[in-house]
Amino acid sequence: DLPEAVTALAWSLDGTAVVIGCEDGLVSIWSAVHFRQLGTSISHRSRINCIQFSQDGSMMAIGCVNGEVQIYDFATHIPVGPTLTHSSSIRRLIFSSKDRLQVHTTDLHMHIWTIPRSFPSLAESPSDA
């Protein structure tokens, strides 16, 4: 079934998939070609505010109202590193390069996280800008 309360949406770079985030914290990935869900839904602890793909389409970042951000490998839907936590709600995500994620929060802060090239995990702490 299609989700009812969609709060965020992003198209894959090649246009073949759409990622849908919902009020209940669920994220589902749908084939835009066959209009069916790909794999199982990904569960988060709060409403999804934003979804962003990396510049090469290999990763997607998901930001939540509770201040959490999780980066996933798009092909496998497996988390890349730990959950990134912030003190306020996430309002925007930008992959500024292959190894950097900008996180903009509702308290008007921007955090820059470095993603290691092998990306088994993320840097332990952000740099505030």
QUIURZI-V647879 format. One record per backbone hydrogen bond with DSSP energy under -0.5 kcal/mol. NH is the residue of the N-H (numbers start at 1). CO is the residue of the C=O. If there is no record, write none. Layout:
NH:CO ; NH:CO
This chain:
6:4 ; 7:21 ; 8:21 ; 10:19 ; 12:17 ; 15:12 ; 18:30 ; 19:10 ; 20:18 ; 20:28 ; 21:8 ; 22:26 ; 23:5 ; 25:22 ; 27:42 ; 28:20 ; 30:18 ; 31:36 ; 32:16 ; 33:16 ; 35:31 ; 38:29 ; 39:37 ; 42:27 ; 44:25 ; 48:22 ; 49:47 ; 49:63 ; 50:63 ; 52:61 ; 54:59 ; 57:54 ; 60:72 ; 61:52 ; 62:70 ; 63:50 ; 64:68 ; 65:47 ; 67:64 ; 69:84 ; 70:62 ; 72:60 ; 73:78 ; 74:58 ; 74:72 ; 75:58 ; 77:73 ; 80:71 ; 81:79 ; 81:120 ; 84:69 ; 85:83 ; 86:67 ; 90:64 ; 91:104 ; 92:104 ; 94:102 ; 96:94 ; 96:100 ; 97:100 ; 100:97 ; 101:113 ; 102:94 ; 103:111 ; 104:92 ; 104:102 ; 105:109 ; 106:89 ; 108:105 ; 111:103 ; 112:127 ; 113:101 ; 113:111 ; 115:99 ; 116:114 ; 116:121 ; 119:116 ; 123:114 ; 127:112 ; 128:126 ; 129:110
